[in-house]
Amino acid sequence: MDSTEMQFAVPQGLPSAWDTVTATLVSPVSTDVPMCDGSLSESLALLCSSGLGQFLEGWLLETLQVRLTTAVAPEFWAELRRSETEPDERGRARVLLGDFHTLQERLEPFLGGLERLGGWQDEARGGLCGPGARGLRERAFSVIRATLLFSPSAQLQERVLEFYSRTFSVHMSWEGGAVAGAGPGEAGAGDEGAGGPEGRLCPGCAVPPQQCWCQEAMECLQQLRFILSRLQLLDRVSSEAVTSILHQLIEQRTEQHCRGEHESSFLLDFQEWLELVLGWLSRVFSSEGIGAGPGVGGASEGAGPANSSLQRWRCHMHQFFCRIYVNMRIEELFSIIRDFPESKPAIEDLKFCLERTNQRQQLLTSLKSAFETRLLHPGVHTSDIITVYISAIKALRELDPSMVILQVACQPIRKYLRTREDTVRQIVASLTGDAEGCSDLANELSRADPVTLETQDSEDEGSDPEEWTPDPTDAVTDKTGSKRRSSDIISLLVSIYGSKEIFIDEYRTVLADRLLHQLDYNTVREIRNVELLKLRFGEAHMHYCEVMLKDVADSRRINSNIREEESRLPEQEGPPLVLSAMILSSEFWPSLKEEKMELPPPAAQAMEAYTHRYEKLKAMRTLSWKPHLGWVTLDVELEDRTLSNLTVSPIHATIITLFQEKSVWSLEELSAAVGVPQETVRRKLGLWQQQGVLREEAGARYSVLETSCSRERPERPVMLMDSDEEGDSNTTTQSEQREEKLQLFWAYIHAMLTNLESMTLERIHSMLRMFVATGPVITEMDVNELESFLERKVREHQLIVSSGVYRLPKTSS
């Protein structure tokens, strides 16, 4: 027992040595106690030789934690609550700074002790070992942060936010000369009271000039930064408040300066403003940015690239601005596209910001929804939809050169345009410059470097493999790959239907209407358009149009020859009236409307004479007249007036000519004489009633109005058209032409089912391909269209279908 007691005996002087060393570590004296002090050196050596030196570190940290928990932290929060009693912001700022100053005073003895103990460990004095000064500081500050700020009260964040907002206002008033939108609840630079100059407030601290405390606020900011840096609490205390201020500032500035403004770029303006903000951040986080007054400590001093903290804040502000800007522009993107190219600066800014955020899918979803709700409904004219689509192509190819956004977002537009019957005609009218207020397509057609639709794919295939880039992840996958995303406007419009033949056929119809309305055989404009379209669609596809133009030129030459021949005839042998004809090659022109009408004898004789002379010029060829097409120039002589050089349609001329025979006609008599229905005659008579030539009497009888109270006389030739003829086409419509082609199919189908009795849909389609593979229709009719056509025949009881097999109905004998 005695030997055991001797083994655990406490060395003499050990308690006194422990007291000496620990008292030194928690001494409030800031300077280190010199180790030449014999008692301290001996005490430390004794502790280390006894194995107690290793416990000094744990004891000091535990003592710090106990003191924080029991005294320092409660005192800190109690003092902070006292700030609520301060009536003004200046007093609350002083309380906040004083509270942190008291905290530093309470912790300074422990921090000094840790420095001394770490120094001893670094120098291994008395054989002491440990993590050293740096390691002890990190542990101590971890204890302070965990104990003091484990669950900080909202009151601390409110006071810090209020104080930093005020210092931001002061800084901006010093550096930028403006504080608009400076922070939550702050007054702007121009705020002033109702009393004129006497009521003006300081732009920095928002108080009367005689009570200004801007300088004091910045000095408090400097002191607070020093204390928080000393306690390594700067990021924990300041970051949330600074983030809140910056986010609100950016949101306010973006809303005030960018909302609705699409014709100016704001990136440079934001960059300049950001440099001012970084000057304030340098005052908050960097001692290099602290100045004593206005003009000191700007962004150039504290926001250098070497300061990693400021660089992180710079990147954070850039990222947040980009996200806020993209969100705002996504809401306005429909208007931006509609106003393009005036809104190109907004598109360029959006492109810059979108590349730095992950918001492409948000943009796609929002833009598709905007198109569907604001554009794609029956109340919008087809030409307006096409105009917006063209603007979308231009704007979105600037925003996304890969064309993925255009491809995905504009899918609803392309799908909707396919449902509009007049889409093709509107596109063709825009291409040829006939559409009102839409010159984009005409300009695109006449540009110097057109994209040929026939060679577009081959050009893509021959591109350099080294320049290939993969599709973005949000690209729509299909078999055509990246080649489907052409940036050419005309190519994209033609691809709506997947067949350029549809557009060529429609252009033939438009060209035919325009040529048939020509009175002077002037085709300069049409020749130019055809040549431009040949560059796009290829010469082979425009051959029919070239023949049509040649027909016009030939007609002018033939008319000149016949006129010259008629001029050499005696007057009694000449034609009863002068006739000019447009001679068409029927195989190359679109189908013309067929209408029956009886012409006056002079007109019929003139046509017959013209035909004879044509047959002499063109052996083995003759003419088949379309009497309802064309124009007639005539004079109407009445008792008190003459209407000269009126240009009207043949049916109008025929009707008014009948009144030379007798002055009163019934509607029934006119209908029989002209050979058209009474309703048509009634509509055509309306033109002459409007001109004051005819009047309607009781019993649907019409008479000539020889005298008129109106003395107005037309001074130059005029063309008269009624409401039926305005915009009326001389050619059959697309639907009418389509029906004719479907009837051709029906003839084939009926013959096949007569011979084979029953066939499936697939076999019918295959047989049709074999029979009419060379025709222009089969490429426009797929299996789905054929099925719809057959179902229509079933509803009309011309076909019977059972289990997918079609047959003709049995006829009753």
Secondary structure, DSSP 4 states (H G I P E B T S, - for coil): -HHHHHHTPPPTTHHHHHHHHHHHHT-S-SSPPPTT-HHHHHHHHHHHHTT-TTHHHHHHHHHHHHHIIIIIHHHHHHHHHGGGG--SHHHHHHHHHHHHHHHHHHHHHHHHHHHHHHHHHHHTGGG--SSHHHHHHHHHHHHHHHHHSSS--HHHHHHHHHHHHHHHHHHHHHHTS--TT-STTPPPTT-B-TTGGGGBPPTTTSS-GGG--HHHHHHHHHHHHHHHHHTT-HHHHHHHHHHHHHHHHHHHHHHHHHTT--SS--HHHHHHHHHHHHHHHHHHH-GGG--SSTTSS-HHHH--TT-HHHHHHHHHHHHHHHHHHHHHHHHHHHHHHHTTTTTHHHHHHHHHHHTTSS-HHHHHHHHHHHHHHHTSSTTS-HHHHHHHHHHHHHHHHHH-TT-HHHHHHTHHHHHHHTT-TTHHHHHHHHHTT-STT--HHHHHHTSSSPPPTTTHHHHHHTS-GGG--PPPTTSPP-TTGGGG----HHHHHHTTTT-HHHHHHHHHHHHHHHHHT-SS---HHHHHHHHHHHHHH-TGGGHHHHHHHHHHHHHHHHHHHHHHHHHTS-GGGS-SS--------TTTSPPBP----PPPHHHHHHHHHHHHHHHHHSTT------TTSS-EEEEEE-SS-EEEEEEE-HHHHHHHHHTTT-SEEEHHHHHHHHTS-HHHHHHHHHHHHHTTSEEEETTTEEEE----S-----SS-EE---TTTTT--SBPPHHHHHHHHHHHHHHHHHHHHHHHSEEEHHHHHHHHHHHSTTSSSGGG--HHHHHHHHHHHHHTTS-EEETTEEEPPPPP-
